[in-house]
């Protein structure tokens, strides 16, 4: 028996309603979770499809359901959609699917990958980023389980482009083979960007920490604290100031079991572990990761 709550990140009531209205939806949610999710959202939004129309689709092949939802229904589009895992689906991605499934260069770029999490989809959907990436980078992103839930590499590359534009640096001729190379370029740009925009960054206002800190995990409540953390830890955390001010990221200073910098990110309304690294972007120990995950789990409803 399928557990909706464990597989999908949100919209559980809508998915359960689909199962109640259409018992055979369970097969669809197994064979093409993304398509099943889109059908559940369409059922919830009665202006798109009402219950009677959804029941009429029972037993039809996936291209018929895709066409009824206004999605491209070609063979390649159907195959791509079936590769999108349940954990990647939310309403924002669902809104972008019609454009993605009609984008032949994106479909061709993604065709060889066995699974298409939000990380690789975000990179492929952006024509500007698509010109900078390589199949080997996409394979690395696809192999990272975290990229199923949040587009970390996409965000890092987007930030690098934003800083490059502000600094007058051209990245258009680069082709990134690995995430390590993106991180290297990103951090080089970040040092100059922070120096140049220090007054602007320090003028930002941060919201209250979304999760209370402890003696060992301390929220950084102001841009100056981020700049100081970046200098002490030799990382680029100061460039996250605008994201913190926008409310989709928050940064904490970890003091024990070892010194580290932590980011948490908002995913479908909840807060999840983003990055957790020691100075110079070195990985933390298993003990530190377990301690941070236990603290975060204590506040996850």
Secondary structure, 3 states (H helix, E strand, C coil): CCCHHHHCCCCHHHHHHHHHHCCCHHHHHHHCHHHHHHHHHHHHCCCCCCHHHHHHCCCCCHHHHHHHCCCCCCHHHHHHHHCCCHHHCCHHHHHHHHHHHCCHHHHHHHCCCCCCCHHHHHHHHCHHHHCCECHHHHHHHHHCHHHHCCCHHHHHHHHHHHHHHHHCCCCCCCCECCHHHHHHHHHHHHHHHHHHHHHHHHCCCCCCCCCCCCCCEEECCCHHHHHHHHHHHCCCHHHHHHHHHHCCEEEEEECCCCCEEEEEEEECCEEEEEEEECHHHCECCHHHHHHHHHHHHCCCC
